[in-house]
Amino acid sequence: MLNILWLSFFLIAAVSSLAQWLVLGNDQIFGQMVTSLFEMAALSVQIMVVLFGTLTLWLGFLRIAETAGLVATLARWLGPLFARLMPGVPRGHPAIGLITLNFAANALGLDNAATPIGLRAMRELQTLNTQPDTATNAQILFLVLNASSLTLIPVSIFMYRLQQGAPDPTLVFLPILLATSASTLTGFLSVALMQRLPLRDPVVLLWLFGIALVLGGIMAGAVGLSATALSHVSSLTGNLVLFGVIVLFIAVGAWRRVDVYESFVDGAREGFNIAKDLLPYLVAMLCAVGVLRASGALDIALDGIRWIAHALNWDDRFVDALPTALVKPFSGSAARALLIETMQFHGVDSFPALLSATIQGSTEATFYVLAVYFGAIGVQRARHTVGCALMADLAGVLASIAICYWFFG
């Protein structure tokens, strides 16, 4: 699947660039594509520099938690649920606790913590894989839920809006929460359908009801807060939880007589080894994405959508936010740049800017996640991962559009 996807990006880019040259007379297009190739290769190295530090830091702390037994305890608590959702993973397996920590970090918008924990979880799941080059059902479910990225506190998007002068940076809090919930639910249900998971099981239903109750409580509490208070609470919660987790790991490790320093160094060394194996996969995927974007294929798609909207007499304000939606599955950094560009061009509180911010918070960069997580363990056959993840992306975008017309239309 990844082979076909990667090849398709280059073929689409080739057709688009030829059309730009032969039909539109743009003889600069090939230079732009070659420039994009080198720029994306350089960007891959820049991302790797950040990942080296992040992975080394967080896998060091995670090794302390693992040695202290915290991960195993978490795995035992969640055993009944994961026994139904991931029947191929034994109860009490370390991957279960790591998966839970990863989801918690994503929910709080702690991307720097979520990725290293997720990579560690994926490596643990790989120890159960009898076909190392093919994704297992458990790995697919885990990756799709990561790509859908349920985020309760999108602090980074609040920060971007604040930097662009938004009087109410948290104006998109509830729209993002609703949109990311829609994308995560769609991703989960699509995988459940493909893998025939027992959704009617009482344990699964109880957990789904509990999660819905928590989300509803968060939304109800957010409605009662002022914009300033909500921004403060979001920022404080994220940073407090992040530092609290670090202190908890170290304190429990010391209490259980773990050599916390040596454990940290061992985990950090593992993080370094994981990071260095990722570069070829990142270069391959980001360069393909760069060529596709530079070829003008995304612009052609936008023009087609705008034409359809006009033909159907639809309001076409949503089209101005679609660059973020079209680029987001391929590159989080490119989508972030397009979000900022949309805010600057249309105004930070314009409809396209608000919609673009909601889309940015609704899902993760699917193909980046795919390249990083599967690249770290050498998986080449993704099976139904891409289809289910893109279903979640589509649900997030459509939900964002509908919700923003509801809130801001």
Residue, then its C-alpha position, 0 to 999 in steps of 0.5 A: m500500500l505504501n509503495i502504491l501511495w508513494l508512487s501515486f504521489f509522483l505520478i500525479a505530480a508528473v501529470s500536473s506539472l506537464a499540464q502546467w507546462l504544456v497548457l498554461g505555459n509555466d516552464q518554471i514548474f519543473g524547477q519548483m518541483v526540484t527545489s521542493l525535493f531538496e527543501m523537503a529533504a532538508l526539512s526531514v533532517q530538521i524534523m529528525v534533529v527535534l525528534f532526536g532530542t524529544l525521543t531521547l528525553w521522553l523514552g528516558f523518563l518512560r524507562i523509569a516508569e517501566t522499571a518502576g512498574l507503572v506501565a505494567t499497572l496501567a496495563r492490568w487496569l485496562g486489560p479487560l477493554f484491550a482484550r476485546l479491542m486488541p485480542g492479539v495482545p495478551r493481558g498485562h502486556p507492556a504495550i497496553g500501558l504505553i498505548t494508554l499513556n500515548f492517548a492521554a498525551n495526545a488528548l492534552g495536546l502534548d505532541n512532544a510526549a505523545t510521539p516517543i511514547g507511541l513509538r515505544a508502544m509500536r515497538e512493543l506491539q511489534t514483538l507480537n508480530t509474526q510477520p514483521d513487514t505487515a501491520t497487525n490488527a492491533q498496530i492498525l487500530f493504534l495508528v488510526l486512533n493516533a492519526s485521528s488525534l483526539t485532542l481535548i486541549p489544543v494549546s498550540i492552536f490557541m497560541y497561533r491565534l494569539q500570535q496573530g492578534a485574536p482577541d479570543p484565542t480559544l474561540v475555536f475550543l468547542p468546534i475543535l473538540l467536536a470535530t476531533s471527536a467526530s474524526t476519532l469516532t469515525g476512525f475507530l468505527s471504520v477499524a472496528l468494522m474491518q476487524r469485526l471488533p465486538l462493539r456490543d460487548p458490555v465492557v466496550l459499551l461501558w468504556l465508550f459511555g464513560i468517555a462520552l460522559v467525560l467529553g460532555g462534562i469537559m464541554a459543559g465546563a468549558v461553556g461556563l468559562s470566559a475566554t480568558a479563563l479557558s485559555h489559562v486553564s488549558s495552558l495550565t492543565g497541559n503544562l501541569v500534567l506534563f510536569g506532574v507525570i515526570v515527577l510521578f515517574i521519578a518519585v515512584g521510581a525512587w520509592r521502589r528503589v530504582d536507579v532512576y539515573e541509570s534507567f533514564v540513560d538506558g531509555a534515552r539510548e533506546g530513543f537515540n537508536i529509534a530516531k536514527d532509523l526514521l530518517p530514510y522513511l521521513v525523506a521518502m514520504l516528505c519529498a513525495v508530498g513536496v513534489l505533489r504540492a509544488s506541481g500544482a495538483l492541490d491548487i487544481a483540486l481546490d479550483g475544482i471544488r470551488w467550481i462545484a460549490h458555485a454550480l450547486n449555489w453553495d456558500d464557497r467560503f469554506v474553500d479558502a480553508l481547504p488548503t489546510a485540509l488537503v495538506k494536513p494528511f501529508s504534512g503537519s508543518a505545511a498545514r500549520a504554515l497554511l493556517i497562519e497564512t490563512m489567518q494573515f490573508h483573511g483575518v484571524d477571526s474570519f470564517p476561513a481562518l476559524l475553519s482552518a484552525t478547526i481543521q488543523g485541530s481535528t486530525e493529525a498528519t496521517f502520512y507523517v504518522l504512518a511514515v514515523y510509526f511504521g518506519a520505526i519498526g520496518v512495516q511495509r504492508a499497511r493493509h487497511t491502515v491508510g483507508c481507515a485513517l483517511m476516513a477519519d481525516l475526511a470525517g474531521v474535515l466535513a465535521s469541521i465545515a458543518i460545525c463552523y457554519w453552525f458556530f460562526g456561519 
